[in-house]
Amino acid sequence: MHGWIILDKPLGLGSTQGVSAVKRALRQGGYGKWKVGHGGTLDPLATGVLPIAVGEATKLAGRMLDSDKVYDFTIRFGEQTDTLDAEGKVIATSDVRPTGEALAAVLSRFTGPIEQVPPAYSALKVDGERAYDLARAGEEVVLAKRAVTIHSLTARHPDTARHPSESWDLPEESAPAAAGDPSVRWGDEGVGAATLEEATLTAHVSKGTYIRSLARDIALALGTVGYVTMLRRTKAGPFDLARAISLDNLDEHAKARTLEQILLPLRAGLDDIPALSLTPDQAGALRQGRALAGIAAEDGLHFALLGDTPVALVEVGSGNVRVERGFNL
């Protein structure tokens, strides 16, 4: 049991509880005790893709934390909460409601490299304490800005906001010039001028991006305030919702002792890494922690294999190969 189980995390469940659910399923199915970890925290009020690493795949969980993510999220305008989501108490209000055209106009300001201030209610540490613990204790939490990258930011037509497949673009004359900038198409004449109580967007972001902060800043740029009412992760690294299973499905496979049917191979977490085929002697050397020389392969990370058996995640440089993560398989 070395690989990935991708959960479609339900509302109200924390990432650690997702790990516990997989551990419980492994025990229930009689698979024995395995190392289990998650590949990226997802708030209890968020749903969607939660990669769970099993066995040797846990050695790749850190790499999953560094991967890009894609989120759908809804901003409700007119109120801001202390947690920047529906769980918190209202701390600011505004009578201003943006138009669709105004929303489209500001999105390009939040695309590309940006700086954002993380939410006070976050897991970041301040003097050794979790920020959310300090905030809940009533202490003022001041977090430093951090640099993140928003690869794309797309709004949805108000009439189709709950359907993730339907997005819209700006009229051509209003579209941002930079490649990859967000766009919005107004499907009906006059929709762009209508005021919005809420807006649903899709963001492809780098590691470390806080969607709640992004929503807050978009609302402020529109001259109002807002908070997140819906947050769903649709992709984490190479894993998307098409590969995700519900907790009920996980439980069914555990009872039927067929968890291997939903376990994605260790390689699935390295879809973007080229394979490097090894001879038995080369595989033996890497397993002993020794470097290889004179290997004809492009520089960069490679997934080293002996036949179909994963050996290591390796770094190739000028024909030399050294182990980044070795697998005990």
N, C-alpha and C positions, 0 to 999 in steps of 0.2 A: 504494500500500500504506500507507494511513493508517487505523489502527484498532487492534483488540485481538485477540490470540490468548490464549485462556484455557487454561492448562495444568492438568492434574490431576497435580501434581508427585508423583513417586514417592519412596519412602523412600531416603535417602542422597544425594539431589541437593540442592545449594544453590540459592538464588534466582539467583545470578550464573550458575550453570551452566544454569539454565533460560533465561536471556537468551541465553547462548551457543548453546543448542540452536536457538532461533528464528533467530538470525543465520545459523547454519549452514544451516538449512532454506531461508532466503531465497536464500542463495548457490547452494545445490544446485538450487533450482528456477529459477534464472536471473532472479531478480527484481531483481538489483542490490543496491547497498549502501544500507541505511536505518538511521536512528537506532532503537535498540531499548532499552527499559528496563522494569523491573518495577514493579508497583504495590503493593509490600508484601513485606518479607522473610519468608521461611518457613524455619525451621530444617531442616537436613538430615534430622533424625529425625522431622520432621512431613511429612504428605502433604496433598494437596488443592489447593484453588483458588489458583492463582498467575497473576494478570493480567499479561500481557506487552503493553506498549504499543509500537506500531510507527509510525514516521513522526511526523506531527503529534500523534498521541495521546500521545507522550512529554511533551508540555506539560501533560498532565492527570495524569501519574503522581503528582505531589506531592499532588494532591487525593485520589487513591486511597489514599495513605498515611494520610490523615486520616479515612478512612471507617470505619464500624463493621465488625466481623468476627463470624463465627459459627464456633465450634469444637466438635467432639466430642473428648472426652479421657477417658482412663481413669487413675484413681489406684490404685496398689497400696499397700496399707497394711502397716505393720510395719517398713519400712526407709526411710531418707532418703539420697539421694546428694548429692555436692557439686555436681553439675550440675542436680539436681532432675529428672533423667530417667534412662533406662536406660543411658546412655552413661557415667555417672560411677561413682565408687567410693562404697561405703556408708560414711557417716559417723555414722549414728545408727540405732538399732533400738528396737523396742517390741513387747511381747507383746500389747498392747491391739489388739483388732479391733472396729470400731464395728458397731452394728446398723443396719439400714435405717432404723429409726425415729429413731435418733440422727442419722444423716446428714440425714434430712428436716428435723429440728429445727434444724440449724445453717445450712442453706442460705440462709435469709432474712437472716442476718447478713452475707452476701456479695452481696446484691442491692442495687442502687442505687449511689449515690456511696460509694466506699470508698478507703482508702489502702493501698498495698502497697509492699513493698520488692522491687525487681527482683532477679533471680538474679545472683549474682556472675559466673556464666558468661553474660554478655550482651554485646551490642555497644555498650552505653553507654560513654562515655569518662570516665575519671578522670584529671585532670591531663594531658589530651592522649593518654592511652593507652586502648586498648580494655580493658574490664573483664575479658573472658575471657583476654586475653593476660597480664594481671597475675595472674589466678587460676591460670592454667596454670604460671606462673613461681613459684608457691608464695607469692605475696604476699597479705596479707590485704586483701580488697576490701570497703569499706563504702560502700554506695550509699544515697542519701537516699530517703525515702518519696516516692511520687508519687500524685497523685489520679487515679483512673480511675472509670469507670462500668460496672457490670455491669447491663445492661438486663434480662436474664433468665438464670436458672440452673436447669436442669432435670435431675433424675436419671432414670436408666432402671431399669426393673424388672430385677433380677439375671438372670432367665431370658431376657430379650430385649436384654441390654446391647449386643450386637453388631449390633442392627438399629436404625439411626438414626431410623426413622419411628415407633418405639414408645416413648413416654415415659409417665410415670405421675404421678398427683397424690396429695397427702396426703388422708387421710380428711377430710371436710368440717369436722368439729369441730376438727381440728388445723391446718387450712390457715391460712397467714399472712393477716392482714386486708388488708394493703396490696395494691393492684392491681399485677399483674405479678410478684408474689413467686413463688418457685419452689414446685413441688408434686410430690408423689410418690404414686401410687396403688399400694397393695399388692394385686396381683392374686390372691394366695392367702392364706388365713388363716394367720397366723403368720410370713409371710415378713418382715414388718417387724421381728420380734424376732430373726431369724437374724443371725449375725455375718457380716461381709463381708470377704473377702480383698482385694477390689478393687471399685471402683464406676465406672461410666461416666456422664458428664454431658455436657450441651450448654450452652454459654455464648454469649450474644450480648453482645458487649463493645465498649467504646469504643476508640479508638486508644490505643496505649501500654500496653495491658493485657498482662501476662505470665501466660499460662495455667499455667506451671510454678510461679510464685509463688502463684497462686490455689489450685492443688492442694496445695502445701505448707501453706498457711494453713488450708485446710479440714481437712486431716489433724490439724494441731495443735489446732484447735478441738474435734476429736473425742477429744482426749487421747492421740493416737498420732502417728506420723510416716508420711510417704508420698512417693511420687514418680510422675511421669507415665510410663506405659508405652506409651500410644498417644495421638497428637495429630493430628487431621485437621481442616483448615479447610474448611468446607462452603460458606462465603459470604464474599466480600470486596466491600464496597460493593454495587453492583447485580449482581455476577457470582456465580453459584452453580455447583454441580457439573453441572447440566443442560447448561451451556454449555462445560464443560471437556473437553479432549481429552487422550489419552495421548501420550507421546513417540513411540510406535510409529505412532499415527495421524498425528502431525505429520510423521514421516519419510515415510509413505506419500503424503501430499499433496505433500510437497516433490518426491519422485521423479516424481509424476504432473503436477507443475507446476499444481496446483489449490489453492494456499494461499489464494487469494481466496475459496474456498468456506467456509473456516473463519475468515476474518478478519471479526470483528464491526465494524460501523461506528464511527467516532469518537464518534458520538452515544450509543452503547451505554453509555459511561462516564458519561453525564449524564442517565440516565433520570429522575432526580428533579428536573431543572431544566426549567422551562417554555421553550418555543421563542419566539423573537421574530423575526417576519418583517421583512425589510428591503427597501427599494427599492434599485435599483442605485446611486443617489447616496449613500444612507445607508451602504451597504456600502463604497463607495469611501472615504467619510470615515473610517469605523472602521479600514479597512486602512491608512490614513495616520496612525492614532493620534489622530485628532481625536474630540472628544466630540460627542454629539448632544443636542439640546434639544427639549423639547415632545413627548416620546414618551409615548403613552398606554399605559402598562404598569405593573403592580404593582412596588413596590420589591423589590429583591433580585437574585439571580443569574439570568441568562437565557442561553439558547443562541441566539445570533444567526445567522440563516440568510438567504442569498439564494437563493430557490427551495429546492433540496435541498442546496446547497453551504454547509458550515459556514464562518462568517466569524470569529466570536470568541465567547469566553465573556465576558459583559459584566455590569457591575453597574448596575442601574437605581435611581435615587434622585430623587424629586420630579420625574420626567419627564426627567431628564438621564441619559444613557447614556455610560459610559466602559468602555474595554477592560480586562479582567483578563488574558486570554490571547488573543492573535490567532493565527489559523491561516493558513498560507501555502498555500492551495489554489486 
